[in-house]
Amino acid sequence: MTFTWPWALLALLLLPAILLLAWWLRRRRKRAAVQVASIALVRAALPQRGGWVRRIPALLLLTGVGVLAVGAARPQASVHVPSRSSTIMLALDVSGSMCSTDVEPNRITAAEKQATSFVESLRGGPKVGLVTFAGTAGALVPPTDDTDELTKALTGLTTSRGTAIGQAIITSLDEISKVDPSVPPTGVNVAPPPSPPSPNGGGFAPDAIVLLTDGANTQGADPQLAARLAAGRHVRVFTIGFGTTSPAPLVCPGDQLNDGFGGGGFGGGAFGGPGGGFDGRGGPLQIDEDALQQIAKATGGTYHRAESANELKSALSSLPSKLSLVKEQVDLASWFAAGGGLLVAVAVGLSLWLGRVRRS
């Protein structure tokens, strides 16, 4: 905590002054007491309260004055907030395996819902863009501060063949470069850092990529090459492996399938060949956790494993604090003033209530 007007802390000297005044007044009262003819009359007039109870208002008053004195110094706290000048690219896997029902109702629907909550949590902060990838990758929504546009785009995702993780990272980097001049496009040669950056270290761009996938790269650019491109631009990549290892039927309604699948839904069948996020036996590919961990490590990001909608929600909800590299000084003076004023008011009110004369 820092103070805008630290000299105002001298007001804390009022506390010993108040204590000294209270001690002096108490001594005067003792001297006056011996001049009263009837001690019984004095006792009858005093409130019937214990000694410690009568000290509560004084303690509250001293605390309130102390809080007000600190507030007068204009305390400020340094907090992490989403940078309004940064860009967050959300890269979502829409390969065919996202129709797996191991996560109810299926992976892609659960991912849409949790991604929408994640985007909502960034409202008013950085620009957010949406990249979807299957056999190739494309920017569905360029970086924008229009949260409603993003949430609308997340309600109509369709699946397709292939899983191009590397291309998704490259596409995300190019989208970031369009709004952040300090991040060169991927067509420009940039030397990677000599060593992997630490997730807790500094020197990163204020931009980041959040990549969610349920499989392994099957085509397109090498993900590790794409990670080196991101590391060279100081852009962190946070990776999320989504889905379980348990076989489950593949069920997607027609509006979640592109023309390549012919619509009408499907269940459990093989798509043939290595594309579409499926192996040669027609089952969903296992998440390439090693590759995702290497991508995160190479860029200074982190890897999260999510086997359910709740775990995906937890993984995404933990990201804003990691994405927010910008510190802002928040003025706490109003909170101290309100708290101190409340304590003083309670002290005065309690003192009057305790000191009232009871009628028999």
C-alpha positions in Angstrom: 0.0 0.0 0.0 1.2 3.5 -0.9 0.0 6.9 0.1 -0.5 10.0 -2.1 -0.2 12.4 0.9 2.0 10.5 3.4 2.4 13.7 5.5 -1.3 13.4 6.4 -0.4 10.4 8.5 0.7 12.9 11.1 -3.0 13.0 12.0 -2.3 9.7 13.8 -0.7 11.9 16.5 -4.3 12.7 17.5 -4.6 9.3 19.0 -2.1 9.8 21.9 -3.5 13.3 22.3 -7.0 11.9 22.8 -5.7 9.4 25.2 -3.8 12.1 27.2 -7.0 14.2 27.2 -9.1 11.3 28.5 -6.5 10.6 31.2 -6.6 14.3 32.3 -10.4 14.5 32.3 -10.5 11.3 34.4 -8.2 12.8 37.0 -10.4 15.9 37.2 -13.4 13.8 37.7 -11.7 12.0 40.6 -10.8 15.3 42.3 -14.4 16.5 41.9 -15.8 13.4 43.4 -14.4 14.0 46.9 -16.4 17.3 47.0 -19.8 15.6 46.6 -21.6 15.1 49.9 -23.3 11.8 49.1 -21.4 9.1 47.2 -24.7 7.0 47.2 -26.4 9.7 45.1 -23.5 9.6 42.6 -23.7 5.8 42.3 -27.4 6.0 41.8 -27.0 8.4 38.9 -24.3 6.4 37.1 -25.4 3.9 34.4 -25.5 0.4 35.6 -22.8 -0.9 33.2 -19.6 -2.8 33.7 -16.3 -1.0 33.3 -15.2 -2.8 30.1 -18.6 -2.0 28.4 -18.1 1.7 29.0 -14.7 1.5 27.3 -16.1 0.2 24.0 -17.2 3.6 22.7 -13.8 5.0 23.4 -12.1 2.1 21.6 -14.4 2.6 18.7 -13.7 6.3 18.6 -10.0 5.8 18.7 -10.1 3.2 15.9 -12.4 5.4 13.8 -10.1 8.4 14.2 -7.1 6.2 13.2 -8.9 4.9 10.1 -9.8 8.5 9.1 -6.2 9.6 9.6 -5.0 6.8 7.3 -7.7 7.7 4.8 -6.6 11.4 4.8 -3.2 10.2 3.5 -5.0 8.8 0.3 -3.9 5.2 0.5 -3.6 3.3 -2.8 -3.4 -0.4 -3.5 -1.7 -1.9 -6.5 -4.0 -4.5 -8.1 -3.9 -6.6 -11.3 -6.6 -5.6 -13.7 -7.3 -6.6 -17.3 -5.4 -4.2 -19.5 -7.7 -2.3 -21.9 -4.8 -2.1 -24.3 -4.2 -5.9 -24.5 -5.6 -8.5 -26.8 -6.7 -12.0 -25.8 -7.3 -14.5 -28.6 -9.5 -17.5 -27.8 -8.7 -20.4 -30.1 -11.3 -23.2 -30.0 -11.1 -26.7 -31.4 -14.1 -27.5 -33.6 -12.9 -30.8 -34.9 -15.4 -33.7 -35.3 -14.3 -35.2 -32.0 -15.8 -32.3 -30.2 -19.2 -34.0 -30.8 -18.1 -36.6 -28.2 -20.8 -37.0 -25.4 -18.3 -37.9 -22.7 -19.0 -34.3 -21.5 -22.7 -33.6 -21.5 -24.5 -32.8 -23.8 -21.3 -32.9 -25.9 -17.9 -31.3 -25.8 -18.6 -28.5 -28.2 -21.7 -27.4 -26.5 -20.0 -27.4 -23.1 -17.0 -25.5 -24.6 -19.4 -22.9 -26.0 -21.1 -22.3 -22.7 -17.9 -22.0 -20.7 -16.1 -19.9 -23.3 -19.1 -17.5 -23.2 -18.7 -17.1 -19.4 -15.0 -16.5 -19.9 -15.6 -13.8 -22.5 -18.2 -12.2 -20.2 -15.6 -12.1 -17.4 -13.4 -10.0 -19.5 -16.1 -7.4 -20.4 -14.7 -3.9 -20.1 -11.1 -5.1 -20.2 -9.0 -6.3 -23.1 -10.0 -6.8 -26.6 -11.0 -10.4 -27.3 -10.9 -12.3 -30.6 -12.2 -15.7 -31.5 -10.3 -18.2 -33.7 -11.8 -21.6 -34.5 -9.8 -24.5 -36.0 -10.4 -27.9 -37.4 -8.5 -28.9 -40.6 -7.5 -25.2 -40.9 -7.9 -22.1 -38.7 -9.7 -18.9 -39.2 -10.6 -15.7 -37.3 -14.3 -16.0 -36.6 -14.3 -12.6 -34.7 -11.3 -10.2 -35.0 -10.2 -8.7 -31.7 -13.0 -6.5 -30.4 -14.4 -5.0 -27.2 -17.9 -5.9 -28.3 -18.7 -8.8 -25.9 -22.1 -9.3 -27.4 -20.7 -10.0 -30.8 -18.3 -12.6 -29.3 -21.0 -14.4 -27.3 -23.3 -14.4 -30.4 -20.5 -16.1 -32.4 -20.0 -18.7 -29.7 -23.6 -19.9 -30.0 -23.3 -21.2 -33.6 -20.0 -23.2 -33.9 -19.9 -26.1 -36.3 -17.5 -29.1 -36.4 -15.3 -30.2 -39.3 -12.5 -32.6 -40.1 -8.9 -32.2 -38.9 -7.1 -30.6 -36.0 -4.7 -27.8 -36.9 -3.3 -26.7 -33.5 -0.2 -25.0 -34.9 -2.2 -23.1 -37.5 -4.5 -21.9 -34.8 -1.6 -20.3 -32.9 -0.2 -18.7 -36.0 -3.6 -17.3 -37.0 -4.1 -15.9 -33.5 -0.7 -14.3 -33.6 -1.5 -12.6 -36.9 -4.8 -11.3 -35.5 -2.9 -9.8 -32.5 -0.4 -8.2 -34.7 -3.2 -6.3 -36.5 -4.1 -4.4 -33.3 -0.7 -4.4 -31.4 2.1 -2.9 -33.5 4.7 -4.3 -31.0 3.8 -7.8 -32.1 5.2 -8.6 -35.6 3.1 -10.8 -37.9 4.3 -14.4 -38.3 5.7 -13.6 -41.8 8.5 -11.5 -40.1 11.5 -13.4 -38.7 11.9 -12.9 -35.0 14.5 -14.7 -32.9 13.0 -16.9 -30.1 14.2 -16.2 -26.6 17.4 -18.0 -25.5 15.5 -19.9 -22.7 11.9 -20.7 -21.9 10.3 -17.8 -20.0 9.0 -18.3 -16.5 5.2 -18.1 -16.0 5.8 -15.8 -13.0 8.4 -13.7 -14.8 8.0 -10.4 -16.7 8.9 -9.1 -20.1 5.7 -10.5 -21.8 3.5 -8.7 -24.3 0.2 -7.7 -22.8 -1.4 -10.1 -25.2 -2.1 -13.8 -24.9 -3.7 -16.8 -26.6 -6.0 -19.3 -24.9 -6.1 -22.5 -26.8 -8.6 -25.3 -26.1 -8.4 -28.6 -27.9 -9.6 -32.2 -27.3 -7.1 -33.9 -29.5 -3.7 -33.9 -31.2 -2.4 -31.9 -34.2 -3.2 -33.8 -37.4 -2.3 -31.3 -40.1 -1.0 -27.9 -40.9 1.9 -26.1 -39.1 3.9 -27.9 -36.5 2.6 -26.7 -33.0 6.1 -26.5 -31.6 7.2 -24.2 -34.5 4.1 -22.1 -33.8 5.0 -22.0 -30.1 8.5 -20.7 -31.0 6.9 -17.9 -33.1 4.8 -16.9 -30.1 7.7 -17.0 -27.7 9.8 -14.8 -30.0 6.9 -12.3 -29.9 6.6 -12.6 -26.1 3.0 -13.8 -26.4 2.0 -16.4 -23.9 -0.1 -19.4 -24.9 -2.3 -20.9 -22.3 -3.4 -24.4 -23.3 -6.4 -26.5 -22.2 -6.8 -30.2 -22.9 -10.6 -30.9 -22.9 -12.4 -34.2 -22.6 -12.0 -37.6 -21.0 -10.2 -40.8 -22.1 -13.5 -42.8 -22.0 -15.0 -43.8 -25.3 -18.4 -42.1 -25.9 -20.9 -41.8 -28.8 -20.3 -38.8 -31.1 -23.6 -36.9 -31.3 -24.0 -33.5 -32.9 -27.3 -32.0 -34.2 -27.4 -30.7 -37.7 -26.6 -27.1 -36.8 -23.3 -28.2 -35.3 -22.2 -29.9 -38.5 -20.9 -28.3 -41.6 -21.7 -29.5 -45.1 -18.9 -31.9 -45.1 -20.9 -34.1 -42.7 -24.2 -33.8 -44.5 -26.2 -32.7 -41.5 -28.6 -34.7 -39.5 -26.3 -35.7 -36.7 -24.1 -38.7 -36.3 -23.2 -41.2 -33.7 -20.0 -43.1 -33.1 -19.0 -43.7 -36.7 -15.5 -43.3 -38.1 -14.7 -40.5 -40.5 -12.0 -42.5 -42.2 -8.4 -41.6 -42.4 -6.4 -39.6 -40.0 -8.4 -36.4 -40.2 -11.1 -34.9 -38.1 -9.6 -35.5 -34.8 -10.1 -39.3 -35.0 -7.8 -42.2 -35.2 -7.9 -45.0 -37.9 -10.4 -47.0 -35.8 -12.9 -44.1 -35.7 -12.4 -43.2 -32.1 -11.4 -39.8 -30.8 -7.7 -39.1 -30.6 -6.2 -38.8 -27.2 -5.2 -35.4 -26.1 -1.5 -34.7 -26.8 -0.8 -33.4 -23.4 3.0 -33.5 -23.9 2.6 -31.1 -26.9 0.3 -28.8 -25.1 2.5 -28.7 -22.0 5.5 -27.9 -24.2 3.6 -25.1 -26.0 2.7 -23.5 -22.7 6.2 -23.9 -21.2 7.9 -22.5 -24.3 5.8 -19.4 -24.3 5.5 -18.7 -20.5 1.9 -19.9 -20.3 0.3 -22.7 -18.3 -1.4 -26.0 -19.2 -4.7 -27.1 -17.8 -6.5 -30.4 -18.0 -10.3 -30.4 -18.0 -12.3 -33.6 -18.1 -15.7 -32.1 -17.4 -17.7 -28.9 -17.9 -17.0 -27.9 -14.3 -13.2 -28.5 -14.6 -13.3 -26.4 -17.9 -15.1 -23.7 -16.0 -12.5 -23.7 -13.3 -9.6 -23.7 -15.8 -11.1 -20.7 -17.7 -12.1 -18.8 -14.6 -8.5 -19.0 -13.3 -7.0 -17.4 -16.4 -8.0 -13.6 -16.1 -5.6 -13.2 -13.1 -2.8 -14.7 -15.1 -3.7 -12.8 -18.3 -3.8 -9.4 -16.4 -0.2 -8.1 -16.4 -1.1 -4.5 -15.9 -1.1 -3.0 -12.4 -3.4 -0.2 -11.5 -3.3 2.1 -8.4 -6.7 2.0 -6.8 -7.5 4.9 -4.5 -8.8 3.5 -1.2 -9.5 6.8 0.5 -13.2 6.6 0.2 -13.3 3.2 1.8 -11.2 4.4 4.7 -13.4 7.5 5.1 -16.6 5.5 5.1 -15.2 3.0 7.5 -13.8 5.6 9.9 -16.9 7.7 9.8 -19.0 4.7 10.6 -16.9 3.8 13.6 -17.0 7.3 15.0 -20.8 7.4 14.5 -21.2 4.1 16.2 -18.9 5.2 19.1 -21.0 8.4 19.6 -24.3 6.6 19.4 -23.2 3.8 21.8 -21.8 6.3 24.2 -25.1 8.2 24.4 -27.0 5.0 24.8 -24.8 3.7 27.6 -24.7 7.1 29.3 -28.5 7.6 29.4 -30.1 8.0 32.8 -32.5 5.2 33.7 -35.7 6.2 35.5 -36.8 3.8 38.2 
